[in-house]
Amino acid sequence: MVVGLGVGSVFAGYRVERVLGAGGMGTVYLARNPDLPRFEAIKVLSAELSRDADFRARFVREADVAAGLDHPNVVAIYRRGEFEGQLWIAMQFVDGTDADEALRAGAMTPVRAVHVVSEVAKALDYAHERKVVHRDVKPGNFLLSGPVGPEERVLLGDFGIARALDDAKLTATGSFMATVSYAAPEVLAGESFDGRADVYSLGCTLFRLLSGVPPFASANGMAAVIAAHLTAPPPRVSDVVPALSMRMDEVIAKAMAKDPAARFVSARKFAAAAAQALGAEDTTVALRAVPGVAVAPYAPAPTAAATAGWAPQQVGPPPWAPPPGPFAPPRRPRGRWLAAATALLVVAATAIGVTLLARSGRHATPATATPTSSTTPPTVGASALLGLILPAQQAADIIGAPKMVVTRSLGQVADDSGAETLFGKDVDCVGAFLPAQHSTYANTGWTAARVQDLSDGNATPMYAVYQAVITFRSADAARKAFSDQVLPQWSKCSGRTISVTIPGLPPQRTTFGPLNDANGIVSMAQTKDDINGWRCQRAITTRSNVVIDVNACRADLANQGIDVLNAIAAKIPQ
């Protein structure tokens, strides 16, 4: 039985030169072809997987699918076989690097990023025309060779988990192996999917190549990333790289639409739009090296007890073709919202709130304001809101955390239209439980909003800050919303213990403390009864035409919620 291959070892006739990479499914070696004067990349699957009969059938099928792809931007498959009980596949060796390594080395500019994505798009469209979905589109699978520039070669590798959509014999529901940071919502939710899932992943990939970070941060673990893919709106890359314009934001947002029908009809259409957006900016900003912890890992690797590691997905109508005519309006399957809720409760029950309820299928939009008698323009405009949000380090210093990282950023209030599913009879306390909820600010005449979540970066966070700023047409309008709609919601929840329930999981109880009003700042403590007394402090006030809505959490909380609020308020002119 082969365990590991050293330099000079002979495997299936190939002489091993060195290890190229290793992962949960096996190891890739650089090896000399036994018959031809060339080097090839040999992927040797683990003995555990090789012993599984179902996986073996899948491996043969998928290797044959990949071998049928002949395109200059696709890594060629040469041979497959079995040697001493282990499956293997021989592929084209690309002498160079990959896009992930180039990014980490600080060698990825926006121009290069768009070039790489454009070349990969050619490979994807070629595969999609043949009803093959890659399912693992990510920078590490983009192999780069030759000098950097328009002639740099880009090849898409690892079609090993691709699927032929017309394979009727392998259609049972199973687990997924797509890298979570780039996986499409329909894949994560176990729904039918097609080539448009690859377009979504390519959009996520472009976001990371342009910004250095994945679209949804992994500080709270894989489950939080899954929840964000399922529910959160696409982030703005211009928030991370200000030199990039809103045109690029719009292009990536379309590629990352939750509804596949709302995405670009092909990968090349997406790439062309990205190139056009970048060309309009003439941007040549180089990115810094990116730490290796920025991307969420694979879903759990297959084990003997979970041999469906490459289990087939639910299959949509074969074959896939781009939808004709205008895009259909986004769909929001109920299952995705519950999947997100479950994921977040597993990560940290205290964090179910903001990310849990921030659904993007129905964007919460500002209500039409009732005209006021004031003709004074608002002191704070929408463009200034991001500057009011505290930087992560400042928030960490206030709450006493070693560090804090951004886990989500929204440019709107959170859509809590599905809250009754979790809160049940306590749904009237959603606004007291969480900042910036749509039900709290509906019909108040709010004009713009910015919401940001921070945590300490641990899988189960010990520190969290949720900060939101919402503008109104005037200071009077802000005060009216505060007194007439926000405070009454808080008041009726003061002293209550509510329960948040995910089907199949224990209820999570929160007890609200008394309402305190000091110098116009209203605060209320929350005790998480099922999490060792973990406490949060809700704090809210108005400054000029802005409502500041905050929640701060830690085990031995004092008045850090008010401290965060005051730090934001200090930025607003009186």
Sequence and secondary structure as in RCSB ss.txt:
>XXXX:A:sequence
MVVGLGVGSVFAGYRVERVLGAGGMGTVYLARNPDLPRFEAIKVLSAELSRDADFRARFVREADVAAGLDHPNVV
AIYRRGEFEGQLWIAMQFVDGTDADEALRAGAMTPVRAVHVVSEVAKALDYAHERKVVHRDVKPGNFLLSGPVGP
EERVLLGDFGIARALDDAKLTATGSFMATVSYAAPEVLAGESFDGRADVYSLGCTLFRLLSGVPPFASANGMAAV
IAAHLTAPPPRVSDVVPALSMRMDEVIAKAMAKDPAARFVSARKFAAAAAQALGAEDTTVALRAVPGVAVAPYAP
APTAAATAGWAPQQVGPPPWAPPPGPFAPPRRPRGRWLAAATALLVVAATAIGVTLLARSGRHATPATATPTSST
TPPTVGASALLGLILPAQQAADIIGAPKMVVTRSLGQVADDSGAETLFGKDVDCVGAFLPAQHSTYANTGWTAAR
VQDLSDGNATPMYAVYQAVITFRSADAARKAFSDQVLPQWSKCSGRTISVTIPGLPPQRTTFGPLNDANGIVSMA
QTKDDINGWRCQRAITTRSNVVIDVNACRADLANQGIDVLNAIAAKIPQ
>XXXX:A:secstr
      TT EETTEEEEEEEEEETTEEEEEEE SSSSSEEEEEEE HHHHT HHHHHHHHHHHHHHHT   TTB 
 EEEEEEETTEEEEEEE   SEEHHHHHHTT   HHHHHHHHHHHHHHHHHHHHTTEE    SGGGEEEESSSST
T EEEE  GGG EETT TTS       SBGGG  HHHHTT  B THHHHHHHHHHHHHHHHSS SS  TT HHHH
HHHHHHS    HHHH TTS HHHHHHHHHHT SSGGGS SSHHHHHHHHHHHHHHHT         GGGS  BS 
   TT   TT    B SSS     SS       HHHHHHHHHHHHHH GGGSHHHHH   SS          S  
   SS GGGHHHHS  HHHHHHHHT S  EEEEEESS B  TTTHHHHGGGGGGHHHHSSSBHHHHTTTT  EEE
EEEEE S SS S EEEEEEEE SSHHHHHHHIIIIIHHHHHHHTT EEEE  TTS  EEEEEEEEEEETTEEEEE
EEETTTTTEEEEEEEEEETTEEEEEEEEETT SSHHHHHHHHHHTTS  
